[in-house]
Amino acid sequence: MRSTSTKAAPVGPLGVLRGHGTPVNSVGFLSPSTIVSGAGDGAVKIWDLTSRRELASNPATHSKAGVLHAAALRSTAASERKFVTQGRDGFVKLWDTQSFDAAAEPLAKFYCGSYSFTKFATLRWPGDNAAESANLIVCPSSVDNKLLVYDVRGDSSTPAMTLTMPDAATKRGMCVSLSLFDSSVAQSEDGAGGNMQTYIAAGFEGGQLAIMDLKSGGKVACETTVIQGANALLSFDVTRDGRSAICGSSGEELYAANFDVASYTLSSRPFFSCSHGGFSSVCIRGDQRIVATAGWDHRVRIFHLRKLKPLAVLKYHSESVFALDFSADSALLTSCSKDQKIALWSIYPPSATTAASALRPY
């Protein structure tokens, strides 16, 4: 008897945005139907996903050295949306989404002095109790063991705080990845009900992950070597409760790290390996169900966050995938690549209703 089973058709993107003439280094959601992207020639674009067209473009936000990172600043009300960009020119700039165009000037700009590939970080999961930390931008500096913290509410371009990492027993090398997040000593599932504190997580060339307490001036609360061998901790994302992270390296493996800020302990273990390694970006979806990774092998991989099981491999890009982001309503995923394209995906949407309204007008 002939088998009637068929192989599942590969998942394709909902849409593809073409408009950049150089590799797209960064992409991020500003709203459920609006994204911002930055490219290697210094151009930044805002896109309307409903029409699949540009809303605004500025070809010279940074020098021709290129835009390294672009992301929403989620501390402001919807009527005052702002976003932050970082260039390979050493500057980090704050922009108003509503007035952004080819002639726009930044609301503020900060010279961090970093010409590396280390990206700034804003508060990962803003909440009702995060009014202070939601206005902070953590940046790399020109010195390997120093981080700069800027407060966008201030009038000065001087850092609100400079954090100096103490020497470690093992050589860390340069900081290559950053995250700013809140965590609570309470053991509730969502982190609520306890004394919320703000932490900075930093990944290093030597594979270490260090958690620093911002309240104590950046004192290292806990640290461990997550990435084994001679691979850097290139990318990671922290869960909403601030107690674990998914980490990507310049090698072939992904790692899960768990930390307890109350007992100052941090542990890690590998959970996935691929034959062509290198992970540029890791992003956890807002509903904490899945996590996506951007690979040098042109693939976007989807994993179950709790079980750490692979769920899907998204194959569209023809070059390395540099960055990705989920929409706040968990309906869409966007990815960008060296191939100069931005792809939009609907992967395991939280509900049929959410999926149907994913591309509602801005």
Buried (B, 14 or more C-beta within 10 A) or exposed (E): EEEEEEEEEEBEBBBEBEBBEBBBBBBBBBBBBBBBBBBBBBBBBBBBBEEBEEBBBBEEBBBBBBBBBBBBBBBBEEEEBBBBBBBBBBBBBBBBBEEBEEEBEBBBBBBBBBBBBBBBBBBBBBBEEBEBBBBBBBBBBEBBBBBBBBBBEEEEEEBBBBBEBEEBEEEBBBBBBBBBBBBBBBEEEEBEEEEBBBBBBBBBBBBBBBBBBBEEEBEBBBBBBBBEEEBBBBBBBBBBBBBBBBBBBBBBBBBBBBBBBBEEEBEBEBBBEBEEBBBBBBBBBBBBBBBBBBBBBBBBBBBEBEEBEBBBBBEBBEEBBBBBBBBBBBBBBBBBBBBBBBBBBBBBBBEEEBBEEBBEEB
